[in-house]
Amino acid sequence: MAKIRQIPEISFTAPAGTPAGVEVLSLADLRRRVPAEELAVPRRPDFHHLLTLTAGRLRHTADFTGYTLDPGSWLWVRPGQVHQWGDLGHAEGTLILFRPDFLAPATAGIDDPHAPVLRRPQPEDAAALDLAAGHLAAEFHALGRLPLAVHTAVLRHLLAVLVLRLAHLTAGRPAPEPDPTYLRFRDAVERDYARTRRVEDYASALGYSARTLSRATLAAAGIGAKEFIDRRVVLEARRLLAHSEHTAAGIAVRLGFPSATSASTSAPAPARRRSGSG
């Protein structure tokens, strides 16, 4: 099997003297820290990005889908997703960066790779989110007023409030209960998509028939089980192709495609590799 190097993951680095695992900064701070040409490069960080605007408009790409942020909207890019900044020159807002292990694993919604990237809260939810984000930012910049351990604990609690509110936005109506069969299948695909693309393998491992998995996936996601698996594999192929150091042939071998042509279907042209962090 050909050896494939994945897109280098950008690791979280806390500013000196601050709690390890979280940072709150303005988009103006980000512009001063990282040159625009570096922000424009696709990257795959190993930490969360929560972004909300207070003024202007911003175009942001996550996993090759473009999103437009306006004041009040929220963007949540999760670890492992490939994302790319648009022009920050006409946008102001708050960016919250945090490592996956900064919050308790049981914090609902934090580990859901299928959650929406862009959220547009209803007015009452928007006010609560703004309050939570403002409180978190104020505490982050109040370093030294509490012992560091206490300061860190407070930040964890405040961030958890914000994350829980974002994860449970319902657009003003109760969210339907997810089908447990679909959820088990979805999680199994996320774990094993690089090992097998056969619905029958997942059905056997989960104790269902292939037909049951297909019905549950069609009802929940609008596509059949096989297409659901294939879409996840194609997404990973597109992530790997985002940098020119990855060949289509090697990725095809890695992900079990019959040919390089299959692996590159609908994939973007490889981006030119440039250095940078963030």
MOBELQUI-V521320 format. One record per pair of residues at least 24 apart in sequence whose C-alpha atoms are under 10 Angstrom apart, sorted by the first residue. I is the first residue (numbers start at 1). J is the second residue. Records with the same first field share a line. If there is no record, write none. Layout:
I = J, J
This chain:
1 = 250, 251, 253, 254
2 = 247, 249, 250, 251, 252, 253, 254
3 = 246, 250, 251, 253, 254
4 = 240, 245, 246, 247, 250, 251, 253, 254
5 = 240, 245, 246, 247, 250, 251
6 = 44, 236, 239, 240, 241, 242, 243, 245, 246, 251
7 = 42, 43, 44, 45, 80, 82, 239, 240, 241, 242, 243, 244, 245, 246, 273
8 = 43, 44, 45, 46, 240, 243
9 = 43, 44, 45, 46, 47, 79, 80, 81, 82, 277
10 = 43, 44, 45, 46, 47, 79, 80, 276, 277, 278
11 = 44, 45, 46, 47, 79, 99, 277, 278
12 = 45, 46, 47, 48, 97, 98, 99, 277, 278
13 = 47, 97, 98, 99, 277, 278
14 = 97, 98, 99
17 = 143, 144, 148
18 = 140, 141, 143, 144, 148, 151, 152
19 = 102, 140, 143, 148, 149, 151, 152, 153, 155
20 = 98, 99, 102, 152
21 = 47, 97, 98, 99, 100, 101, 102, 103, 152, 156
22 = 47, 48, 96, 97, 98, 99, 100, 102, 103, 140, 152, 155, 156, 159
23 = 49, 95, 96, 97, 98, 99, 136, 137, 140, 141, 155
24 = 50, 51, 94, 95, 96, 97, 98, 133, 136, 137, 138, 139, 140, 141
25 = 51, 93, 94, 95, 96, 97, 137, 140, 141
26 = 51, 52, 53, 92, 93, 94, 95, 96, 137
27 = 51, 52, 53, 88, 89, 91, 92, 93, 94, 95
28 = 88, 89, 91, 92, 93, 94, 95
29 = 94, 95
30 = 88, 94, 95, 278
31 = 88, 89
33 = 277, 278
34 = 276, 277, 278
35 = 276, 277
36 = 85, 86, 87, 88, 89
37 = 85, 87, 274, 275, 276
38 = 84, 85, 274, 275, 276, 277, 278
39 = 83, 84, 85, 86, 87, 88, 276, 277, 278
40 = 83, 84, 85, 86, 87, 88, 274, 276
41 = 83, 84, 85, 86, 242, 243, 271, 272, 273, 274, 275, 276, 277
42 = 82, 83, 84, 85, 239, 242, 243, 271, 272, 273, 274
43 = 80, 81, 82, 83, 84, 85, 239, 242, 243, 273, 275, 276, 277, 278
44 = 77, 78, 79, 80, 81, 82, 83, 84, 239, 240, 242, 278
45 = 77, 78, 79, 80, 81, 82, 83, 99, 277, 278
46 = 78, 79, 80, 81, 98, 99, 100
47 = 77, 78, 79, 80, 81, 97, 98, 99, 100, 101, 102
48 = 76, 77, 78, 79, 80, 81, 96, 97, 98, 99, 100, 110
49 = 75, 76, 77, 78, 79, 83, 95, 96, 97, 98, 99
50 = 74, 75, 76, 77, 78, 94, 95, 96, 97, 98, 117, 133, 162, 163, 166
51 = 75, 76, 77, 93, 94, 95, 96, 97, 118
52 = 76, 91, 92, 93, 94, 95, 96, 118, 119, 129, 130, 133
53 = 91, 92, 93, 94, 95
54 = 91, 92, 93, 94, 130
55 = 90, 91, 92, 93
56 = 88, 89, 90, 91, 92, 93
57 = 86, 87, 88, 89, 90, 91, 92, 93
58 = 85, 86, 87, 88, 89, 90, 91, 92, 93
59 = 84, 85, 86, 87, 88, 91
60 = 84, 85, 86, 87, 88, 118
61 = 85, 86, 117
62 = 117, 118
63 = 117, 235, 236, 238, 239, 242
64 = 235, 238, 239, 242, 267, 268
65 = 117
66 = 118
67 = 117, 118
68 = 118
69 = 118, 119, 120
70 = 120
71 = 120
72 = 119, 120, 121, 122, 123, 126, 127, 129, 130
73 = 118, 119, 120, 121, 122, 126
74 = 117, 118, 119, 120, 121, 126, 129, 166
75 = 116, 117, 118, 119, 120, 166
76 = 115, 116, 117, 118, 119, 163, 166, 167
77 = 113, 115, 116, 117, 118
78 = 110, 111, 112, 113, 114, 115, 117
79 = 111, 113
80 = 113, 236, 239
81 = 113, 235, 236, 239
82 = 235, 236, 238, 239, 240, 242
83 = 239
94 = 133, 134, 137
95 = 133, 137
96 = 133, 136, 137, 159
97 = 278
98 = 156, 159
102 = 152, 153, 155, 156, 159, 160
103 = 153, 155, 156, 157, 159, 160, 163
104 = 156, 157, 160
107 = 160, 161, 163, 164, 167
108 = 160, 163, 164, 165, 167, 168
109 = 163, 164, 165, 166, 167, 168
110 = 160, 163, 164, 166, 167
112 = 167, 187
113 = 186, 187, 190
114 = 186, 187, 190
115 = 167
116 = 167
119 = 166, 167, 169, 170, 171
120 = 166, 169, 171
121 = 166, 169, 170, 171, 172
122 = 169, 170, 171, 172
123 = 172
124 = 172
125 = 165, 166, 168, 169, 170, 171, 172
126 = 165, 166, 169
128 = 161, 162, 165, 166
129 = 161, 162, 163, 164, 165, 166
130 = 162
131 = 162
132 = 158, 159, 160, 161, 162, 163, 165
133 = 158, 159, 161, 162, 163
134 = 158
135 = 159, 162
136 = 160, 161, 162
178 = 220
179 = 216, 217, 219, 220
180 = 216
181 = 206, 208, 212, 213, 215, 216, 217, 220
182 = 212, 213, 214, 215, 216, 217, 218, 219, 220, 221, 225
183 = 216, 217, 220
184 = 213
185 = 213, 214, 216, 217, 225, 228, 229
186 = 213, 217, 221, 225, 228, 229, 232
188 = 229
189 = 225, 228, 229, 230, 232, 233
190 = 229, 232, 233
192 = 229
193 = 229, 230, 231, 232, 233, 236, 255, 256
194 = 229, 232, 233, 236, 254, 255, 256
195 = 254, 255, 256
196 = 229, 233, 255, 256
197 = 225, 226, 227, 228, 229, 230, 232, 233, 255, 256, 257
198 = 225, 226, 229, 230
199 = 224, 225, 226, 227, 228, 229
200 = 225, 226
230 = 257
233 = 257, 263
234 = 262, 263, 264, 265, 266, 267
235 = 263, 266, 267
236 = 263, 267
237 = 262, 263, 264, 265, 266, 267
238 = 263, 264, 265, 266, 267, 268, 269, 270
239 = 267, 268, 270
240 = 267, 270
241 = 267, 268, 269, 270, 271
242 = 267, 268, 269, 270, 271, 272, 273
243 = 268, 269, 270, 271, 272, 273, 274
244 = 269, 270, 271, 272, 273
245 = 270, 271, 272, 273
246 = 270
